[in-house]
Amino acid sequence: MRVPFLDLKIQYDSIRSEIAEAVTRVLDSTQYILGPEVTRFEDDFAREHDAAHCIATNNGTSALHLALWALGIKKGDEVILPVNTFIATAEAVLLAGATPIFVDHDEYYGIDPEDVERRITRRTRAILPVHLYGQPAQMDAIAAIASRHGLLIVEDAAQAHLASLHGKSVGNWGAATCFSFYPGKNLGAYGEGGAVITNDVDLATRMRRLRDHGSEHKYTHVVAGHNYRLEALQGAILSTKLPHLRKWTDQRRANAECYNSLVKALPQVSVPRVREHAKHVYHLYVIQANDRDALKRYLEEKEIGVGLHYPTPLHMQPCFASLGYKEGAFPRAEKAAKRILSLPMYPELSEEQIEFVSKSIETFYQ
Ligand SMILES: Cc1ncc(COP(=O)(O)O)c(C=O)c1O
């Protein structure tokens, strides 16, 4: 049995006619950038996250940069973020001109609030927690720290559409929250896409301006901005997919439960821990495993797709050498990077496939 890491085709096949209709609608309209299709998606996506405003962008990296930029983060500022994340989180801080300050993670892979507090300096302006793998970071503790020190919070929810903590959706803990609609994400475009949501109307206005060359009206540029606009085709595709997202999220959660029940008993493996009162949306299902590299090779030989998210914590990436971090600075992240393994995860994964993956892991250790 072949089990791909991700299968976008099954889902596309299930909504093929809806997508064809949306694409034809946009092509016929000849409005290809922003416009009513994008506005409709923005309204619906904000509503899904109990937020007031949504600004759709051309990808998640732009969304992060746009939020930091519009919040006035600039050269000389420090932004605290987890060391175990995709590089885009840190790149956005650099794009804003600020310095990324890395922090280790807690036992749920979220930014560790105690480490955050230790690294606050006079220059710290913002905390940028990442809801990694689809599980909300410890936002109650982080919000308390931010309020004590007068810091901004920007959430990176690129992997966490519809996730929540204490019943409060991601997108409501800080000034702004950023999403990616990269095709493999829980809500994926058929191309690039991203968004920022916020409850601050002034911030929303600033972000809308910066997204479109700083203009309020065509050829009147209030500030110098950028081109971070979403294409209408992606807006229409995302609007078509959004009504299915709750069902797809439930399927991911059921798949995670199924994996848990099958691999939990193996002493060589630990299954993902879920924070109390958190709704984990399982963008990724990440185990920790003894002899990880050999297990990875074994599963790949059996045509089971697996991944590493991420093999190298950011402080050990060559591009951040100038920040001066040394190996050993983030013991949890460094240890986890050697043990983590992402198993196949998508809504349409079948029980038979999950059983095959779990059985294969068991056989490897036998
Ligand atoms: C945690 C995280 N932040 C930011 C991004 C950037 O999103 P994009 O690839 O849409 O630019 C991603 C997506 O890969 C991500 O996983």
The ligand as an ORCA input file, in Angstrom:
! r2SCAN-3c Opt
* xyz 0 1
  C       4.788     28.567     10.363
  C       4.785     29.193      9.004
  N       4.926     30.526      8.893
  C       4.911     31.141      7.703
  C       4.757     30.452      6.519
  C       4.848     31.176      5.227
  O       3.767     31.007      4.387
  P       3.930     31.062      2.796
  O       4.622     29.829      2.356
  O       2.517     31.142      2.298
  O       4.700     32.292      2.460
  C       4.567     29.055      6.589
  C       4.309     28.274      5.373
  O       4.997     27.493      4.867
  C       4.610     28.407      7.855
  O       4.460     27.087      7.964
*
